[in-house]
Amino acid sequence: MYRYDEFDQTLINERAEQFRRQSARRLDGDINEDQFKPLRLMNGLYLQLHAYMLRVNVPYGCLSAHQLRRLAHIARRYDKGFGHFTTRQNIQFNWISLTDTPDIMTELAEVDMNTIQSSGNCVRNITADHYAGRARDEIEDPRVWCELLRQYSVLHPEFSYLPRKFKLALTGSPHDRAAVAVHDIGLRLHHDNQGRPGFEVIVGGGQGRTPVIGKTIRQWIEPRHVISYVEAILRVYNLYGRRDNIFKARIKILVNAIGIDKFRKLVDTEWEQIRDTGLQVSNTEFERINAHFLPPDYENLADQGDELAAKRTREPAFDAWMRSNVTGHKVPGYAIVNISLKAPGRIPGDISADKMEHVAALADQFSFGELRVNHRQNLTFVDVRQIDLYLLWEQLVALELATANIGLASDIIACPGLDYCALANARSIPIAQDISLHFANSGKLQQVGNLTINISGCMNACGHHHVGNIGILGVNKRGKEYFQLTLGGSADEHASLGIRLGRGLPRAEVPGAIERIVDTYLTIRQATETFLQTYRRIGIEPFREAVYGPVNVSRRVA
């Protein structure tokens, strides 16, 4: 994985000292909160309901065991002993003191980590497929381009104060595990009709108050031009994006307002001026960055299918974990292992300092000291020998980190909601806990199969509810918390937005409503259809009737 060079290290060290001076001025009363707010936000520091929250970048989801140990130390020393992994492949600490923040930034800098641009109206942490470099279906490893874009965009003088925040995601595989279609810019590697690898460029996607599936602005572009083309898009957005209305400031609003064809012409005009400049990525620069992403020294191993099959037969729990949490690796004899942070009744994405340290030790033992964070708030070991899978599973069981539910109904995305966030209308965490316990007790997880449930505490959609197969949105109705359901969302290569099911439900009714939706699916599905396939075949009405009863046109929908 990428290691900071002298330039990177100088930058983050100087930024930590700069913020030390800025925060001292705030604590001394030399500047007020309004003056301090843009300074802290550009360094990932939010003021939430109970305390400051610090968001730490995990670029394209890659973490070393060494870095995870430092995060555990920060959680223990400066927070309440835990951290929260997010849908942006970052980690957040929710109980931070302003006086401690410069020290935290300094400690992060010591292990090649920072908080720069994890908030603010700038290019945020760039995300990617958490299987990058290891997936069997991968065309090329996108992480080299993620890193080049990271270096290009950090503290870029022209794009540090965009009309609104800006998010990029990349995938190198036909199966999209990075949700590229719901980002401001999504980049998807694929082959053109001559068999050359290049990027499809998708622009104007996003969730929040106005959810939009991004549109393809360019079907294929040579990778060496990707930075200049991204700059052209950012230039157009910076010039034409609205700054008079925060709710209409995202690039998706601009693209939809003028249309993708006109937007493409504006971008192409800008691009013609810069495409053959120093923004072109040379082979030398590509190879310099690529050297950081060379694969580890794999052993020449035989496939362990027969031996694993015997163990799976003897141990049903191991078999369930293998089916849901383990996937194929491009190198024979190895596997990719997903570690669920969604044990029944637990807070999705949360992990204690003690468990971080144990996971770091397991990464050293089983996965060349590397792990990944994915956008569904789980962790991944990308290089596990098949002969070690059973031993790893046993150790994860002892840590209560072997829940066999990746991609299943209890693998729930949830934002922090009203327990922490001042913007939220309702609490997301208790709903996630209720649903996960409900399914754990019903024994239906494996029977139901692939089903994503995403929960947001407000319209900002930090829990990605718009693209959940079942989405749950917290709303405030006359001072009480209610939850609206949507069906049919998806974040993969066939991305779609969910459709609202009906009136909002009180918290106590949500698990039962989800149960009725699931039971309806089990009754009407065909053969091996997933929930989403069944929904797309028959539509929303059978599910609506299962939750609300027969249609009554006079019924008021809240």
C-alpha positions in Angstrom: 0.0 0.0 0.0 1.0 3.6 -0.5 3.6 5.1 1.9 4.0 8.8 2.3 7.1 10.4 0.8 8.9 13.4 2.2 6.5 15.8 0.5 3.4 14.1 1.9 4.9 14.0 5.4 5.9 17.6 5.4 2.4 18.6 4.3 0.5 16.8 7.0 3.0 17.8 9.7 2.7 21.4 8.8 -1.1 21.1 8.6 -1.2 19.6 12.2 0.9 22.6 13.5 -1.2 25.1 11.6 -4.4 23.6 13.2 -2.7 23.7 16.6 -2.4 27.5 16.2 -6.0 27.9 14.8 -7.5 25.9 17.7 -5.5 27.8 20.3 -7.0 31.0 18.9 -10.5 29.6 19.2 -9.9 28.4 22.8 -8.4 31.8 23.7 -11.4 33.6 22.2 -9.4 35.4 19.5 -11.8 34.0 16.9 -15.5 33.0 17.3 -17.2 29.8 16.2 -18.4 31.2 12.9 -14.8 32.2 12.1 -13.4 28.8 13.3 -16.0 26.6 11.6 -14.5 26.6 8.0 -11.0 26.0 9.5 -12.1 23.0 11.5 -14.2 21.5 8.8 -11.3 21.5 6.3 -9.6 19.4 8.9 -12.5 16.9 9.5 -13.6 18.3 12.8 -17.4 18.5 13.3 -19.3 20.0 16.2 -22.1 17.5 17.0 -24.8 17.1 19.6 -22.5 16.1 22.6 -18.9 16.8 21.5 -16.6 17.3 18.6 -16.4 14.5 16.0 -13.1 13.9 14.1 -13.2 12.1 10.7 -10.0 10.4 9.7 -9.3 9.6 6.0 -8.7 6.0 5.0 -7.8 6.6 1.3 -9.6 4.2 -0.9 -10.2 2.0 2.2 -6.7 0.7 2.6 -5.3 0.3 6.2 -2.2 -1.3 7.5 -2.1 -3.2 10.8 0.3 -0.5 12.1 -2.2 2.3 11.3 -5.1 0.3 12.9 -3.1 0.0 16.1 -2.7 3.8 16.1 -6.4 4.3 15.6 -7.0 1.9 18.6 -4.6 4.1 20.7 -6.5 7.3 19.7 -9.9 5.7 20.5 -8.6 4.6 23.9 -6.7 7.8 24.9 -8.8 10.6 23.3 -12.3 9.0 22.8 -14.5 6.6 24.7 -12.7 3.5 23.6 -14.2 2.9 20.2 -14.3 4.2 16.6 -17.0 4.2 13.9 -16.3 3.1 10.3 -18.4 5.0 7.7 -19.8 4.6 4.3 -17.0 6.8 3.0 -14.4 4.2 4.0 -13.3 6.5 6.9 -13.3 6.2 10.6 -14.9 8.7 13.0 -14.3 9.4 16.6 -17.4 10.9 18.2 -16.2 12.2 21.6 -13.2 14.4 20.8 -12.0 17.4 22.8 -10.9 20.4 20.8 -7.8 20.7 23.0 -6.7 17.2 22.0 -7.3 17.5 18.3 -3.9 18.9 17.3 -2.2 16.1 19.2 -4.4 13.5 17.5 -3.5 15.0 14.1 0.2 14.8 15.0 -0.1 11.2 16.1 -2.0 10.4 12.9 0.8 12.0 10.8 3.3 9.6 12.4 1.5 6.7 10.7 0.8 8.3 7.3 -2.8 9.3 8.1 -4.6 12.7 8.2 -7.9 14.4 8.4 -7.4 16.9 5.6 -10.4 17.5 3.4 -12.5 14.8 5.2 -15.1 17.6 5.4 -15.7 21.0 3.7 -16.6 22.1 0.2 -13.7 20.3 -1.4 -12.8 16.9 -2.9 -13.4 14.4 -0.1 -11.8 11.1 0.6 -11.6 9.1 -2.6 -13.2 5.7 -2.3 -12.8 2.4 -4.2 -13.7 -1.2 -4.5 -12.5 -2.8 -1.2 -11.4 -5.9 -3.2 -9.1 -3.8 -5.4 -6.0 -5.6 -6.6 -7.4 -9.0 -5.5 -10.8 -9.5 -7.2 -11.1 -12.3 -9.7 -13.2 -10.2 -12.0 -11.0 -7.2 -11.9 -9.7 -5.6 -15.2 -7.0 -3.5 -13.4 -6.2 -2.3 -9.9 -7.9 1.1 -9.6 -5.9 2.1 -6.5 -3.0 3.6 -8.5 -5.5 6.1 -10.0 -7.1 6.7 -6.7 -3.7 7.7 -5.3 -2.9 9.9 -8.2 -6.2 11.6 -7.8 -5.6 12.0 -4.1 -2.3 13.7 -4.6 -3.8 15.9 -7.3 -6.8 17.0 -5.3 -5.4 17.6 -1.8 -5.2 21.3 -1.1 -5.7 22.1 -4.8 -5.9 25.9 -4.8 -8.6 26.1 -7.3 -10.9 23.5 -5.8 -10.5 24.0 -2.0 -13.8 26.1 -1.9 -16.2 24.4 -4.3 -19.9 25.2 -4.3 -20.4 22.1 -2.2 -18.6 18.9 -1.2 -17.4 16.6 -3.9 -17.0 12.8 -3.9 -15.2 10.5 -6.3 -15.3 6.7 -6.4 -13.5 4.2 -8.6 -13.9 0.5 -9.5 -11.8 -1.8 -11.6 -14.3 -4.6 -11.9 -17.5 -5.2 -13.9 -19.3 -5.8 -10.6 -19.5 -2.5 -8.9 -18.6 -2.7 -5.2 -17.9 1.1 -4.9 -21.3 2.6 -5.7 -19.8 4.7 -8.5 -23.2 5.7 -9.9 -24.2 7.7 -6.8 -21.0 9.9 -6.6 -20.3 13.3 -8.0 -17.8 11.5 -10.3 -17.7 7.8 -10.7 -14.9 6.1 -12.7 -15.4 2.5 -14.0 -12.6 0.7 -15.7 -13.6 -1.4 -18.7 -12.3 -2.3 -22.2 -13.2 -0.4 -25.3 -14.0 -2.2 -28.6 -10.3 -2.6 -29.3 -9.7 -4.3 -25.9 -7.9 -1.3 -24.3 -8.6 -0.6 -20.7 -10.0 2.8 -19.9 -12.5 4.7 -17.8 -16.2 5.2 -18.2 -16.8 8.6 -16.6 -20.1 9.0 -14.7 -21.1 12.4 -13.4 -23.8 14.0 -11.3 -24.8 11.1 -9.1 -25.6 11.5 -5.4 -28.1 10.9 -2.7 -29.3 13.3 0.0 -32.3 15.6 -0.5 -32.3 15.1 -4.2 -31.2 11.5 -5.1 -29.9 11.0 -8.6 -28.2 8.2 -10.5 -25.2 9.6 -12.3 -25.1 10.0 -16.1 -22.3 8.8 -18.4 -20.5 11.9 -19.7 -17.8 9.9 -21.5 -18.0 6.2 -22.4 -14.3 5.6 -22.5 -11.2 7.7 -21.8 -7.5 6.8 -21.7 -6.3 6.5 -18.1 -3.4 8.9 -18.8 -6.1 11.6 -19.4 -8.2 10.9 -16.4 -6.8 13.6 -14.1 -7.2 16.3 -16.8 -10.7 15.2 -17.5 -11.6 15.3 -13.8 -10.1 18.8 -13.6 -12.2 19.9 -16.6 -15.4 18.7 -14.8 -14.4 20.4 -11.6 -13.7 23.7 -13.5 -17.1 23.7 -15.0 -18.7 22.9 -11.7 -16.7 25.6 -9.9 -17.8 28.2 -12.6 -21.4 27.2 -12.9 -22.4 25.5 -9.7 -24.9 27.4 -7.5 -23.5 29.1 -4.4 -26.7 30.9 -3.5 -28.6 27.9 -2.2 -27.0 25.1 -0.2 -29.7 22.6 -1.3 -29.0 23.3 -5.0 -25.2 23.5 -4.8 -24.2 19.9 -5.7 -23.0 19.1 -9.2 -26.0 16.8 -9.7 -28.3 19.8 -9.7 -26.2 21.6 -12.3 -26.1 18.5 -14.6 -29.8 18.0 -14.3 -30.5 21.8 -14.8 -28.6 22.2 -18.1 -28.7 18.6 -19.3 -25.9 16.1 -19.7 -25.3 17.1 -23.4 -24.7 20.8 -22.6 -22.7 19.9 -19.6 -20.5 17.5 -21.7 -19.8 20.3 -24.2 -18.7 22.7 -21.5 -16.4 20.0 -20.0 -15.0 19.1 -23.4 -14.2 22.8 -24.1 -12.3 23.0 -20.9 -10.6 19.7 -21.5 -9.3 20.7 -24.9 -7.3 23.5 -23.2 -5.6 21.3 -20.6 -5.6 17.7 -21.9 -2.0 17.9 -23.3 -0.5 19.8 -20.4 1.4 18.5 -17.4 -1.9 16.9 -16.1 -1.2 13.9 -18.4 0.0 11.0 -16.4 3.3 9.8 -17.7 4.4 6.1 -17.7 7.2 7.1 -15.3 4.8 8.6 -12.8 2.3 5.7 -13.1 5.1 3.2 -12.4 6.3 5.2 -9.4 2.9 5.0 -7.8 2.2 1.5 -9.0 5.4 0.3 -7.2 3.5 0.9 -3.9 0.7 -1.5 -5.0 2.6 -4.5 -6.2 1.1 -7.7 -4.8 2.8 -9.5 -1.8 4.9 -12.6 -2.2 2.2 -15.2 -2.6 3.1 -18.8 -2.0 2.5 -21.4 -4.7 -0.6 -23.1 -3.0 -3.0 -25.7 -4.2 -6.7 -25.0 -3.9 -8.0 -26.3 -0.6 -11.6 -27.0 -1.7 -11.8 -30.6 -0.6 -10.2 -30.1 2.8 -12.4 -27.0 3.4 -15.5 -28.9 2.3 -14.8 -31.5 5.0 -14.5 -28.9 7.7 -17.7 -27.2 6.5 -19.6 -30.4 6.7 -18.5 -31.0 10.2 -19.0 -27.4 11.4 -22.3 -25.8 10.1 -21.4 -22.4 11.6 -18.1 -22.4 9.7 -20.0 -23.3 6.6 -22.4 -20.4 7.0 -19.5 -18.0 7.5 -17.7 -19.4 4.4 -20.8 -18.9 2.3 -21.5 -15.3 3.3 -18.2 -13.8 4.4 -15.5 -15.5 2.2 -15.1 -14.9 -1.6 -12.7 -15.9 -4.3 -9.2 -14.5 -4.8 -7.5 -14.1 -8.1 -4.5 -16.2 -6.8 -5.1 -19.9 -6.3 -4.9 -21.1 -2.8 -6.0 -17.7 -1.3 -9.3 -16.1 -0.3 -10.8 -12.7 0.5 -12.4 -12.6 4.0 -15.0 -10.1 5.1 -15.2 -9.3 8.8 -18.7 -8.2 9.8 -19.0 -5.3 12.2 -22.8 -6.1 12.4 -23.2 -8.7 15.2 -26.8 -8.9 16.4 -27.8 -5.9 18.5 -24.5 -4.1 17.9 -24.0 -0.6 16.4 -23.2 -1.0 12.7 -19.7 0.1 11.9 -18.5 0.5 15.6 -15.5 -1.3 16.9 -13.7 -1.1 20.2 -10.0 -0.2 20.7 -9.4 -3.7 22.1 -10.9 -5.3 19.0 -9.0 -3.0 16.7 -5.8 -4.2 18.2 -6.8 -7.9 17.9 -7.8 -7.3 14.2 -4.5 -5.7 13.6 -2.7 -8.8 15.0 -4.8 -11.1 12.8 -4.0 -8.9 9.8 -0.3 -9.4 10.5 -0.8 -13.1 11.0 -3.2 -13.9 8.1 -3.2 -11.0 5.6 0.3 -9.6 5.1 -0.4 -6.8 7.6 -3.1 -5.2 5.4 -6.9 -4.8 5.6 -9.6 -2.8 3.9 -12.6 -0.7 5.0 -15.6 -1.1 2.8 -18.5 1.3 2.2 -20.9 -1.1 4.0 -19.1 -0.4 7.3 -17.3 -3.7 7.5 -13.6 -4.8 7.3 -11.8 -7.1 4.8 -8.7 -9.2 4.8 -7.7 -9.5 1.1 -4.9 -12.1 1.2 -5.8 -15.0 3.4 -4.4 -18.5 2.6 -7.2 -21.0 2.3 -5.4 -23.4 4.6 -5.7 -20.7 7.3 -9.5 -20.0 6.9 -10.6 -22.3 9.7 -8.1 -21.0 12.2 -8.9 -17.4 11.3 -12.6 -18.1 11.7 -12.0 -19.6 15.2 -10.1 -16.5 16.3 -12.8 -14.2 14.9 -15.5 -16.3 16.8 -13.6 -15.6 20.0 -13.6 -11.9 19.2 -17.3 -11.9 18.3 -16.4 -10.8 14.8 -17.5 -13.9 12.9 -21.1 -13.0 12.3 -22.1 -14.8 9.1 -24.1 -12.1 7.5 -22.2 -10.2 4.8 -24.8 -9.1 2.2 -27.6 -10.4 4.2 -30.5 -8.7 5.9 -28.7 -8.0 9.2 -25.6 -6.5 7.4 -27.2 -3.1 7.9 -25.8 0.3 6.9 -26.7 2.9 9.5 -25.6 6.5 10.1 -25.0 7.7 13.7 -28.4 9.4 13.6 -29.9 11.5 16.4 -27.7 9.7 19.0 -24.9 11.9 17.8 -25.8 14.1 14.8 -27.3 17.6 15.1 -28.8 17.3 11.6 -30.7 14.1 12.2 -34.5 13.8 12.7 -34.5 10.4 14.2 -32.2 7.7 15.7 -30.8 5.2 13.2 -28.9 3.0 15.6 -31.8 1.6 17.6 -33.7 0.7 14.4 -30.7 -1.2 13.1 -30.3 -3.0 16.4 -34.0 -3.9 16.5 -33.9 -5.3 12.9 -30.7 -7.2 13.3 -31.9 -8.9 16.5 -35.3 -9.6 14.9 -33.6 -11.5 12.0 -31.1 -13.2 14.3 -34.0 -14.6 16.3 -36.1 -15.6 13.3 -33.5 -17.8 11.7 -34.3 -16.5 8.2 -31.0 -14.8 7.3 -29.7 -17.6 5.0 -33.1 -18.4 3.7 -33.7 -14.8 2.6 -30.2 -14.5 1.0 -28.9 -11.3 -0.5 -30.8 -8.3 0.8 -29.4 -4.8 1.7 -31.1 -2.7 4.4 -29.8 0.9 4.7 -30.9 3.4 7.4 -30.5 7.2 7.5 -31.6 9.5 10.3 -32.3 12.4 7.9 -32.5 13.4 4.2 -28.8 13.9 4.0 -28.7 10.1 3.5 -25.4 9.3 5.2 -26.8 5.8 5.6 -27.4 5.5 1.8 -31.1 4.6 2.3 -31.9 5.6 -1.3 -29.9 2.7 -2.6 -30.8 0.0 -0.1 -33.0 -2.9 -1.4 -35.0 -1.8 1.6 -34.3 1.8 2.7 -35.3 3.4 6.0 -35.5 7.1 6.5 -36.0 8.8 9.8 -38.4 11.7 9.8 -39.8 14.0 12.5 -43.6 14.1 12.6 -45.1 16.5 15.1 -42.1 16.0 17.4 -42.1 12.2 17.2 -39.8 9.9 15.3 -41.2 8.0 12.3 -39.6 5.9 9.6 -40.4 5.9 5.9 -39.6 2.7 3.9 -38.4 2.6 0.3 -38.0 -0.5 -1.8 -35.9 -1.3 -4.9 -32.7 0.6 -4.4 -29.4 -0.7 -5.5 -25.8 0.6 -5.5 -24.2 -1.9 -7.9 -23.6 -1.8 -11.6 -27.4 -1.7 -12.1 -27.9 1.2 -9.7 -31.4 2.3 -8.9 -33.2 4.5 -6.4 -35.8 3.1 -4.0 -39.4 4.0 -4.3 -41.4 5.1 -1.2 -43.7 2.4 0.2 -46.2 4.5 2.1 -46.7 6.5 5.3 -44.1 6.7 8.0 -44.1 4.1 10.8 -43.3 4.4 14.5 -40.1 2.6 15.6 -42.0 -0.3 17.2 -43.7 -1.2 13.9 -40.6 -1.2 11.7 -39.2 -4.7 12.4 -42.7 -6.2 11.8 -43.1 -4.3 8.6 -39.7 -5.5 7.4 -40.7 -9.1 8.4 -43.9 -8.8 6.3 -41.9 -7.5 3.3 -39.5 -10.4 3.6 -42.3 -13.0 4.0 -44.0 -11.6 0.9 -40.7 -12.0 -1.0 -40.3 -15.6 0.2 -43.8 -16.5 -0.9 -43.7 -15.0 -4.4 -40.0 -15.4 -5.5 -39.2 -17.7 -8.4 -36.4 -20.3 -8.0 -33.2 -18.5 -7.0 -34.4 -14.9 -7.4 -32.9 -12.4 -5.0 -35.2 -9.9 -3.3 -34.2 -7.2 -5.8 -34.9 -9.4 -8.8 -38.3 -10.3 -7.4 -39.1 -6.7 -6.7 -38.1 -5.7 -10.2 -40.3 -8.4 -11.7 -43.5 -7.8 -9.8 -43.2 -4.2 -8.6 -44.0 -2.6 -5.3 -47.8 -3.2 -4.8 -47.6 -6.7 -3.2 -45.2 -5.4 -0.6 -47.2 -2.2 0.0 -50.3 -4.3 0.7 -48.3 -6.6 3.0 -47.4 -3.6 5.2 -50.4 -1.4 4.9 -53.2 -3.7 3.9 -55.4 -3.6 0.8 -55.2 -0.3 -1.1 -57.6 2.4 0.0 -57.5 5.4 -2.2 -58.9 7.6 0.6 -56.1 6.6 3.0 -53.9 9.6 3.7 -50.2 8.9 3.1 -48.0 10.7 5.5 
